[in-house]
Amino acid sequence: MIRGKQPEANLRLTYARTLWLSFGASVLLHGLLFAAFPEFRPRAYQKVEQPLVIQLEEIPETRQERRPPAPVRPVVPIATDRPEVPSDVTIEDTDLDLSLLEELPPPPPLVEESAAPAAVELEEEEEEEIVELWKVEKQPEVTKRVLPQYPELALKASITGKVFVTVLVNKDGKVERVGKITGPEVFHEAAISAAMQWEFTPAIQNDRPVRVWVSLPFTFTLE
């Protein structure tokens, strides 16, 4: 039994209808375009050319400069007490027997007296090394604590904050100098003034006092 395709499933039967519908839609679309735009006037694009500017630089001519001749060395007479040496002999006389001239003593070595004590002091300072705080056997303990005065400017502006001052504690437990400072700048001067008055017990390393850096916190609050 030969089975044929159903008419509604055969696409070939719809080719002509699809073609004429597409052609009609295209004609209608073109007609609408011609009706909306009966005249078409294209505009010419004018390209603006930028002027080309050529600058000429004057390069000076290369010249070879000749160096002037070396100046003539002055004639320097030689001072000597030997009667064999003429009084008008100079260092330019190559025929002169140099053994007749007196040998000048070598100049004394230049030794700066002030440099010797400075070198000794420098060596002493290098010997007193600064030990890290975590390396010492006994850390310094505070024996005198000084609170900073609240700056008048910060008090009027109601400014608060916390300042950390790093100080170098020497072998006697006194603050030798101030190092790094962190915190609001308005409190720096007051914190430094207070930190310089703190006193500690010396830090001990290998049964001897050593110099260490210690960080001191200062809190500025309004009651």
Secondary structure, DSSP 8 states (H G I E B T S, - for coil): ------GGG-GGGGHHHHHHHHHHHHHHHHHHHHHH-S--------------------------------------B-----TTS-TT-BTT-TTS-GGGS-----------TTHHHHHHHHHHHHHS-EE-GGG-SB---EEE-------HHHHHTT--EEEEEEEEE-TTSBEEEEEEEES-GGGHHHHHHHHTT-EE--EEETTEEEEEEEEEEEEE---
